[in-house]
Amino acid sequence: MKTWVIKIGTSLLRGSKERPTSKAIDGLCKSIANAQKKGDQLVLVSSGAVGLGCIQLSLKDRPKDLISLQATAAVGQVHLMSLYQKALENLDIKIAQVLITRTDLESRSSYTNASNTLKQLIKWKIIPIINENDTISQEELLYGDNDTLSSLVALAVGANDLILLTDVDRLYSANPRLNKDAIPIKDIHHPSEINIFSTDDSGNSEWGTGGIKTKLAAAQIATNSGIKVHLADGRNPKTLEEILNGSRGGTVFHPNPTPLESRKSWLAHALRPVADIQLDDGACYALKHSGASLLLVGITKVKGEFEKNQAVKLTNKEGKELARGISSLSSNQILNGISSKMNGERSPVVIHRDVLVLTEMPAKPD
């Protein structure tokens, strides 16, 4: 038995005269039903609400302003879920709609609640269908197309594999729509390799907001946490069925051999830092090589304002990110401590090692 998270991109659901949205969803759902029947557990992260909303509202172009986008998504989401419900009910499978914002996952308690709810649904053999809550959240509409959300969901449910279904067949060394010499990449064996590839998004369809950049980011989040990622061409109706039966995507991102455990994954990827803390060389060494907590004495500068118990980014003196964590002191308390030079007192702990995770990407082993 395997647990799969399947992300379905906007471009696959907008539909065409040859293959309308309902037919595309029917094909995907048959593959999902077959996998569930053999004992696998599945979660869908589905884009497409805005595209379907445009169809329902007879809009020729995707709205430009945020309010219109959110209203269009609200219309399209109803239609999207009705298509999934009809297709899966015909296959004797129940669905659940789950709308999430990225902010929901930044609270440890909310993240845990979401994780437990999703796990209960799949235990009941109900397919959760997840989308960013576009009516109140602007991030997915403008930037992400649910790619990052799918990787965070994969972490939350402890997935074995994440499938990113899109309108390209695999990763290339450059944008193949613009560069005829672009080289196809079949495998990424270590997360550090992801950074070397082009992230040019200029060839994207106007109906999608993700592009290859956000898919690479999603792959890095998932593989760092021990999850295999398949980037695959969802325009081929057979692709999903083949992957669920043991084949592979056009590009496979292999999991990190030393993945982060669950809480550290949440710290590294679900939390978004609100400010930067710059460290001296001694503190950097202690964090990297001794598994130490961060002490106030090792801090040289604070960039930004924050309250205690908020997430911060830790950098070296060149500004390169080293780690992330939850600060037990506010920015004002840290600045006051730096300026007073501690007055000979024992240096307090600013970030305990239990709520600190190294994020500097290690080099690929030889």
Summary of the structure (lengths in Angstrom):
residues: 366
radius of gyration: 21.9
end to end distance: 33.4
largest distance: 75.8
contacts: 1244
relative contact order: 0.11
helix: 43%
strand: 20%
